[in-house]
Every structure is written in C-alpha cells, then in structure tokens.
Amino acid sequence: MNQKVERKIHWSFWLVSIFMLVWNLMGCLNFIMQMNPDMVSSYRETEQAIIQGRPLWATLGFALSVFGGAIGCIFLLLKSTTSFYLFIASLLGTLVAVAHSLNLGISFSSSELVGIVAMPILVSVFLVWYSKFSQNKEWLSI
C-alpha cells in the first residue's frame, strides 16, 4: 500500500512564513505609497532620486519583487511548492530594481546601502533557500 505520510511541520515554519509575509506586505504598501507624489516628497533625497529616476522596467522589477514575494509567502503558508518559483521571480525582480538603484551614481550612506541594497537581496535569497529547504523537509505537499 502506497500511503503518503505527511511530515509534522516545525513551528518555526509558521513563524518564518508569517514574518516574511508581513515583510513583503510592507514592501507592497511601500510600492503603492511610491505611486503617490505627495508621499515621495516626504522621503529622503536618495530615495526620491531613485523613485523619480526609475524607468518602467525598474518599476516592474520592484513590483515583481514585492508582490511576487507576498504571493510566494501565501503559497508557502498553503504548503505549496509553487512558492519556490514565485520566490525565484521575486529575487529576479529584486535584482533588477537594485541594479537600477546602483546604476544611478548616487552616493549611498552605509545605512542606505543596507536598507536599499543588501536587505532586499538577502531576504529574497533567503526565501528561495527557505522554500527549497521546506520542500526537502517535505513540509510542502502541493
């Protein structure tokens, strides 16, 4: 008899998945806020330069990054292997958006480098890894 045994999911899976969903939802909110010129005027000069000089392809990369990440987290919470592919797409979007930011020739402070460049890439890479890790642990079933 071929019965599929479902592995018990560690509590940390739920904690990581929910935390990362909140992170990506904040990114979605940030994306929406950047569409409002009044909101952008309250941002730091570097952020304003990035937003105002962003071409369509970089905006699409940013959208793919945050919305792909949020949808990927929802699929992760649903224990779907599709989350891995959504996180790959989100990582690609992150790389596109960050590449644009770095090519503007802006002098970033160290905190801006962490917040604008390093954190988005690290989180995206982590989510790709974590979804694969969850698949290997057989926590994802669909």
Secondary structure as GFF3:
##gff-version 3
##sequence-region A 1 142
A	DSSP	alpha_helix	11	33	.	.	.	ID=ss1
A	DSSP	alpha_helix	37	40	.	.	.	ID=ss2
A	DSSP	alpha_helix	45	52	.	.	.	ID=ss3
A	DSSP	alpha_helix	56	77	.	.	.	ID=ss4
A	DSSP	alpha_helix	82	102	.	.	.	ID=ss5
A	DSSP	alpha_helix	110	112	.	.	.	ID=ss6
A	DSSP	pi_helix	113	118	.	.	.	ID=ss7
A	DSSP	alpha_helix	119	136	.	.	.	ID=ss8
###
